[in-house]
Amino acid sequence: MLQKAFETARDTDPNSLEAALRAIRDYEWEVKSGQIDPELGLDVLLARM
């Protein structure tokens, strides 16, 4: 299991990881500010990833 995690981390593009973290940050802000429904927003976020 650890070997698979290491291989996945090694093969991950830093730019795509950064984009995913930004999308999560934006989702959190939109939920906390009441702009989107948490469940629907999470579905959309996961579909984009």
PyMOL Python script that loads the backbone (N, CA, C, O; Angstrom):
from pymol import cmd

cmd.read_pdbstr("""\
ATOM      1  N   MET A   1       0.820  -1.181   0.000  1.00  0.00           N
ATOM      2  CA  MET A   1       0.000   0.000   0.000  1.00  0.00           C
ATOM      3  C   MET A   1       0.876   1.263   0.000  1.00  0.00           C
ATOM      4  O   MET A   1       0.597   2.213  -0.731  1.00  0.00           O
ATOM      5  N   LEU A   2       1.893   1.269   0.789  1.00  0.00           N
ATOM      6  CA  LEU A   2       2.782   2.425   0.855  1.00  0.00           C
ATOM      7  C   LEU A   2       3.506   2.635  -0.470  1.00  0.00           C
ATOM      8  O   LEU A   2       3.697   3.770  -0.907  1.00  0.00           O
ATOM      9  N   GLN A   3       3.908   1.540  -1.104  1.00  0.00           N
ATOM     10  CA  GLN A   3       4.587   1.646  -2.395  1.00  0.00           C
ATOM     11  C   GLN A   3       3.676   2.288  -3.428  1.00  0.00           C
ATOM     12  O   GLN A   3       4.119   3.136  -4.203  1.00  0.00           O
ATOM     13  N   LYS A   4       2.402   1.893  -3.447  1.00  0.00           N
ATOM     14  CA  LYS A   4       1.443   2.462  -4.408  1.00  0.00           C
ATOM     15  C   LYS A   4       1.262   3.961  -4.151  1.00  0.00           C
ATOM     16  O   LYS A   4       1.207   4.746  -5.098  1.00  0.00           O
ATOM     17  N   ALA A   5       1.170   4.360  -2.888  1.00  0.00           N
ATOM     18  CA  ALA A   5       1.031   5.776  -2.550  1.00  0.00           C
ATOM     19  C   ALA A   5       2.261   6.558  -3.001  1.00  0.00           C
ATOM     20  O   ALA A   5       2.138   7.669  -3.518  1.00  0.00           O
ATOM     21  N   PHE A   6       3.436   5.988  -2.808  1.00  0.00           N
ATOM     22  CA  PHE A   6       4.667   6.644  -3.232  1.00  0.00           C
ATOM     23  C   PHE A   6       4.688   6.821  -4.750  1.00  0.00           C
ATOM     24  O   PHE A   6       5.042   7.890  -5.249  1.00  0.00           O
ATOM     25  N   GLU A   7       4.311   5.778  -5.477  1.00  0.00           N
ATOM     26  CA  GLU A   7       4.315   5.854  -6.940  1.00  0.00           C
ATOM     27  C   GLU A   7       3.307   6.882  -7.442  1.00  0.00           C
ATOM     28  O   GLU A   7       3.583   7.623  -8.386  1.00  0.00           O
ATOM     29  N   THR A   8       2.146   6.925  -6.812  1.00  0.00           N
ATOM     30  CA  THR A   8       1.131   7.902  -7.203  1.00  0.00           C
ATOM     31  C   THR A   8       1.632   9.319  -6.954  1.00  0.00           C
ATOM     32  O   THR A   8       1.466  10.197  -7.800  1.00  0.00           O
ATOM     33  N   ALA A   9       2.240   9.541  -5.802  1.00  0.00           N
ATOM     34  CA  ALA A   9       2.759  10.871  -5.471  1.00  0.00           C
ATOM     35  C   ALA A   9       3.871  11.273  -6.439  1.00  0.00           C
ATOM     36  O   ALA A   9       3.948  12.432  -6.848  1.00  0.00           O
ATOM     37  N   ARG A  10       4.709  10.350  -6.797  1.00  0.00           N
ATOM     38  CA  ARG A  10       5.816  10.636  -7.707  1.00  0.00           C
ATOM     39  C   ARG A  10       5.312  10.995  -9.103  1.00  0.00           C
ATOM     40  O   ARG A  10       5.899  11.832  -9.788  1.00  0.00           O
ATOM     41  N   ASP A  11       4.226  10.357  -9.515  1.00  0.00           N
ATOM     42  CA  ASP A  11       3.694  10.569 -10.859  1.00  0.00           C
ATOM     43  C   ASP A  11       2.721  11.752 -10.959  1.00  0.00           C
ATOM     44  O   ASP A  11       2.261  12.084 -12.052  1.00  0.00           O
ATOM     45  N   THR A  12       2.411  12.380  -9.834  1.00  0.00           N
ATOM     46  CA  THR A  12       1.457  13.479  -9.832  1.00  0.00           C
ATOM     47  C   THR A  12       2.121  14.768 -10.304  1.00  0.00           C
ATOM     48  O   THR A  12       3.209  15.128  -9.856  1.00  0.00           O
ATOM     49  N   ASP A  13       1.443  15.448 -11.214  1.00  0.00           N
ATOM     50  CA  ASP A  13       1.932  16.718 -11.738  1.00  0.00           C
ATOM     51  C   ASP A  13       1.697  17.823 -10.695  1.00  0.00           C
ATOM     52  O   ASP A  13       0.564  18.008 -10.251  1.00  0.00           O
ATOM     53  N   PRO A  14       2.726  18.544 -10.305  1.00  0.00           N
ATOM     54  CA  PRO A  14       2.559  19.607  -9.302  1.00  0.00           C
ATOM     55  C   PRO A  14       1.520  20.659  -9.698  1.00  0.00           C
ATOM     56  O   PRO A  14       0.815  21.190  -8.839  1.00  0.00           O
ATOM     57  N   ASN A  15       1.424  20.957 -10.986  1.00  0.00           N
ATOM     58  CA  ASN A  15       0.442  21.957 -11.425  1.00  0.00           C
ATOM     59  C   ASN A  15      -0.980  21.471 -11.233  1.00  0.00           C
ATOM     60  O   ASN A  15      -1.851  22.254 -10.855  1.00  0.00           O
ATOM     61  N   SER A  16      -1.233  20.196 -11.487  1.00  0.00           N
ATOM     62  CA  SER A  16      -2.589  19.678 -11.292  1.00  0.00           C
ATOM     63  C   SER A  16      -2.930  19.590  -9.811  1.00  0.00           C
ATOM     64  O   SER A  16      -4.080  19.801  -9.426  1.00  0.00           O
ATOM     65  N   LEU A  17      -1.953  19.285  -8.989  1.00  0.00           N
ATOM     66  CA  LEU A  17      -2.171  19.262  -7.546  1.00  0.00           C
ATOM     67  C   LEU A  17      -2.500  20.661  -7.031  1.00  0.00           C
ATOM     68  O   LEU A  17      -3.405  20.832  -6.214  1.00  0.00           O
ATOM     69  N   GLU A  18      -1.774  21.643  -7.505  1.00  0.00           N
ATOM     70  CA  GLU A  18      -2.038  23.025  -7.106  1.00  0.00           C
ATOM     71  C   GLU A  18      -3.421  23.475  -7.560  1.00  0.00           C
ATOM     72  O   GLU A  18      -4.127  24.156  -6.817  1.00  0.00           O
ATOM     73  N   ALA A  19      -3.806  23.103  -8.758  1.00  0.00           N
ATOM     74  CA  ALA A  19      -5.140  23.459  -9.263  1.00  0.00           C
ATOM     75  C   ALA A  19      -6.226  22.801  -8.422  1.00  0.00           C
ATOM     76  O   ALA A  19      -7.254  23.420  -8.147  1.00  0.00           O
ATOM     77  N   ALA A  20      -6.012  21.557  -8.012  1.00  0.00           N
ATOM     78  CA  ALA A  20      -6.991  20.868  -7.170  1.00  0.00           C
ATOM     79  C   ALA A  20      -7.116  21.549  -5.811  1.00  0.00           C
ATOM     80  O   ALA A  20      -8.223  21.716  -5.299  1.00  0.00           O
ATOM     81  N   LEU A  21      -5.997  21.938  -5.231  1.00  0.00           N
ATOM     82  CA  LEU A  21      -6.035  22.626  -3.942  1.00  0.00           C
ATOM     83  C   LEU A  21      -6.746  23.971  -4.050  1.00  0.00           C
ATOM     84  O   LEU A  21      -7.479  24.359  -3.140  1.00  0.00           O
ATOM     85  N   ARG A  22      -6.539  24.679  -5.145  1.00  0.00           N
ATOM     86  CA  ARG A  22      -7.245  25.947  -5.352  1.00  0.00           C
ATOM     87  C   ARG A  22      -8.744  25.718  -5.491  1.00  0.00           C
ATOM     88  O   ARG A  22      -9.540  26.492  -4.959  1.00  0.00           O
ATOM     89  N   ALA A  23      -9.136  24.670  -6.198  1.00  0.00           N
ATOM     90  CA  ALA A  23     -10.559  24.360  -6.373  1.00  0.00           C
ATOM     91  C   ALA A  23     -11.194  24.030  -5.028  1.00  0.00           C
ATOM     92  O   ALA A  23     -12.323  24.440  -4.761  1.00  0.00           O
ATOM     93  N   ILE A  24     -10.488  23.297  -4.184  1.00  0.00           N
ATOM     94  CA  ILE A  24     -10.998  22.970  -2.852  1.00  0.00           C
ATOM     95  C   ILE A  24     -11.126  24.234  -2.016  1.00  0.00           C
ATOM     96  O   ILE A  24     -12.120  24.421  -1.313  1.00  0.00           O
ATOM     97  N   ARG A  25     -10.132  25.094  -2.090  1.00  0.00           N
ATOM     98  CA  ARG A  25     -10.179  26.364  -1.357  1.00  0.00           C
ATOM     99  C   ARG A  25     -11.368  27.203  -1.801  1.00  0.00           C
ATOM    100  O   ARG A  25     -12.078  27.770  -0.970  1.00  0.00           O
ATOM    101  N   ASP A  26     -11.586  27.282  -3.109  1.00  0.00           N
ATOM    102  CA  ASP A  26     -12.704  28.067  -3.635  1.00  0.00           C
ATOM    103  C   ASP A  26     -14.042  27.475  -3.210  1.00  0.00           C
ATOM    104  O   ASP A  26     -14.968  28.204  -2.855  1.00  0.00           O
ATOM    105  N   TYR A  27     -14.136  26.155  -3.250  1.00  0.00           N
ATOM    106  CA  TYR A  27     -15.368  25.480  -2.805  1.00  0.00           C
ATOM    107  C   TYR A  27     -15.659  25.818  -1.349  1.00  0.00           C
ATOM    108  O   TYR A  27     -16.791  26.158  -1.006  1.00  0.00           O
ATOM    109  N   GLU A  28     -14.654  25.730  -0.498  1.00  0.00           N
ATOM    110  CA  GLU A  28     -14.845  26.012   0.923  1.00  0.00           C
ATOM    111  C   GLU A  28     -15.333  27.450   1.133  1.00  0.00           C
ATOM    112  O   GLU A  28     -16.243  27.693   1.926  1.00  0.00           O
ATOM    113  N   TRP A  29     -14.730  28.386   0.426  1.00  0.00           N
ATOM    114  CA  TRP A  29     -15.131  29.785   0.575  1.00  0.00           C
ATOM    115  C   TRP A  29     -16.574  29.994   0.107  1.00  0.00           C
ATOM    116  O   TRP A  29     -17.342  30.705   0.754  1.00  0.00           O
ATOM    117  N   GLU A  30     -16.936  29.375  -1.013  1.00  0.00           N
ATOM    118  CA  GLU A  30     -18.294  29.524  -1.540  1.00  0.00           C
ATOM    119  C   GLU A  30     -19.324  28.924  -0.599  1.00  0.00           C
ATOM    120  O   GLU A  30     -20.411  29.478  -0.438  1.00  0.00           O
ATOM    121  N   VAL A  31     -19.000  27.803   0.022  1.00  0.00           N
ATOM    122  CA  VAL A  31     -19.924  27.190   0.980  1.00  0.00           C
ATOM    123  C   VAL A  31     -20.058  28.073   2.217  1.00  0.00           C
ATOM    124  O   VAL A  31     -21.170  28.352   2.666  1.00  0.00           O
ATOM    125  N   LYS A  32     -18.936  28.506   2.761  1.00  0.00           N
ATOM    126  CA  LYS A  32     -18.970  29.306   3.993  1.00  0.00           C
ATOM    127  C   LYS A  32     -19.627  30.661   3.784  1.00  0.00           C
ATOM    128  O   LYS A  32     -20.187  31.222   4.726  1.00  0.00           O
ATOM    129  N   SER A  33     -19.571  31.199   2.573  1.00  0.00           N
ATOM    130  CA  SER A  33     -20.191  32.491   2.310  1.00  0.00           C
ATOM    131  C   SER A  33     -21.646  32.339   1.842  1.00  0.00           C
ATOM    132  O   SER A  33     -22.319  33.330   1.557  1.00  0.00           O
ATOM    133  N   GLY A  34     -22.118  31.099   1.767  1.00  0.00           N
ATOM    134  CA  GLY A  34     -23.509  30.853   1.407  1.00  0.00           C
ATOM    135  C   GLY A  34     -23.810  30.969  -0.077  1.00  0.00           C
ATOM    136  O   GLY A  34     -24.975  31.089  -0.456  1.00  0.00           O
ATOM    137  N   GLN A  35     -22.808  30.937  -0.910  1.00  0.00           N
ATOM    138  CA  GLN A  35     -23.016  31.088  -2.342  1.00  0.00           C
ATOM    139  C   GLN A  35     -23.491  29.802  -3.010  1.00  0.00           C
ATOM    140  O   GLN A  35     -24.188  29.845  -4.024  1.00  0.00           O
ATOM    141  N   ILE A  36     -23.113  28.656  -2.440  1.00  0.00           N
ATOM    142  CA  ILE A  36     -23.509  27.385  -3.038  1.00  0.00           C
ATOM    143  C   ILE A  36     -23.971  26.408  -1.958  1.00  0.00           C
ATOM    144  O   ILE A  36     -23.616  26.536  -0.787  1.00  0.00           O
ATOM    145  N   ASP A  37     -24.763  25.440  -2.378  1.00  0.00           N
ATOM    146  CA  ASP A  37     -25.193  24.360  -1.507  1.00  0.00           C
ATOM    147  C   ASP A  37     -24.004  23.419  -1.292  1.00  0.00           C
ATOM    148  O   ASP A  37     -23.349  23.034  -2.261  1.00  0.00           O
ATOM    149  N   PRO A  38     -23.711  23.043  -0.045  1.00  0.00           N
ATOM    150  CA  PRO A  38     -22.529  22.213   0.203  1.00  0.00           C
ATOM    151  C   PRO A  38     -22.528  20.878  -0.552  1.00  0.00           C
ATOM    152  O   PRO A  38     -21.504  20.490  -1.116  1.00  0.00           O
ATOM    153  N   GLU A  39     -23.646  20.184  -0.566  1.00  0.00           N
ATOM    154  CA  GLU A  39     -23.683  18.873  -1.222  1.00  0.00           C
ATOM    155  C   GLU A  39     -23.563  18.998  -2.739  1.00  0.00           C
ATOM    156  O   GLU A  39     -22.794  18.271  -3.367  1.00  0.00           O
ATOM    157  N   LEU A  40     -24.311  19.905  -3.314  1.00  0.00           N
ATOM    158  CA  LEU A  40     -24.252  20.102  -4.762  1.00  0.00           C
ATOM    159  C   LEU A  40     -22.869  20.600  -5.176  1.00  0.00           C
ATOM    160  O   LEU A  40     -22.302  20.141  -6.168  1.00  0.00           O
ATOM    161  N   GLY A  41     -22.341  21.534  -4.412  1.00  0.00           N
ATOM    162  CA  GLY A  41     -21.015  22.065  -4.711  1.00  0.00           C
ATOM    163  C   GLY A  41     -19.935  20.993  -4.646  1.00  0.00           C
ATOM    164  O   GLY A  41     -19.014  20.980  -5.462  1.00  0.00           O
ATOM    165  N   LEU A  42     -20.052  20.096  -3.671  1.00  0.00           N
ATOM    166  CA  LEU A  42     -19.086  19.018  -3.559  1.00  0.00           C
ATOM    167  C   LEU A  42     -19.190  18.066  -4.746  1.00  0.00           C
ATOM    168  O   LEU A  42     -18.175  17.603  -5.265  1.00  0.00           O
ATOM    169  N   ASP A  43     -20.411  17.778  -5.172  1.00  0.00           N
ATOM    170  CA  ASP A  43     -20.591  16.930  -6.358  1.00  0.00           C
ATOM    171  C   ASP A  43     -19.920  17.562  -7.587  1.00  0.00           C
ATOM    172  O   ASP A  43     -19.249  16.877  -8.360  1.00  0.00           O
ATOM    173  N   VAL A  44     -20.107  18.853  -7.752  1.00  0.00           N
ATOM    174  CA  VAL A  44     -19.502  19.552  -8.889  1.00  0.00           C
ATOM    175  C   VAL A  44     -17.983  19.546  -8.766  1.00  0.00           C
ATOM    176  O   VAL A  44     -17.279  19.304  -9.746  1.00  0.00           O
ATOM    177  N   LEU A  45     -17.482  19.810  -7.575  1.00  0.00           N
ATOM    178  CA  LEU A  45     -16.037  19.824  -7.345  1.00  0.00           C
ATOM    179  C   LEU A  45     -15.419  18.470  -7.686  1.00  0.00           C
ATOM    180  O   LEU A  45     -14.401  18.410  -8.375  1.00  0.00           O
ATOM    181  N   LEU A  46     -16.012  17.411  -7.218  1.00  0.00           N
ATOM    182  CA  LEU A  46     -15.463  16.077  -7.467  1.00  0.00           C
ATOM    183  C   LEU A  46     -15.570  15.696  -8.942  1.00  0.00           C
ATOM    184  O   LEU A  46     -14.700  15.000  -9.465  1.00  0.00           O
ATOM    185  N   ALA A  47     -16.609  16.138  -9.602  1.00  0.00           N
ATOM    186  CA  ALA A  47     -16.751  15.847 -11.033  1.00  0.00           C
ATOM    187  C   ALA A  47     -15.660  16.550 -11.842  1.00  0.00           C
ATOM    188  O   ALA A  47     -15.212  16.028 -12.862  1.00  0.00           O
ATOM    189  N   ARG A  48     -15.236  17.718 -11.396  1.00  0.00           N
ATOM    190  CA  ARG A  48     -14.179  18.455 -12.106  1.00  0.00           C
ATOM    191  C   ARG A  48     -12.809  17.817 -11.917  1.00  0.00           C
ATOM    192  O   ARG A  48     -11.928  17.954 -12.766  1.00  0.00           O
ATOM    193  N   MET A  49     -12.639  17.128 -10.812  1.00  0.00           N
ATOM    194  CA  MET A  49     -11.341  16.516 -10.530  1.00  0.00           C
ATOM    195  C   MET A  49     -11.303  15.203 -11.236  1.00  0.00           C
ATOM    196  O   MET A  49     -10.305  14.487 -11.155  1.00  0.00           O
TER     197      MET A  49
END
""", "prot")
cmd.dss("prot")
cmd.show_as("cartoon", "prot")
cmd.util.cbc("prot")
cmd.orient("prot")
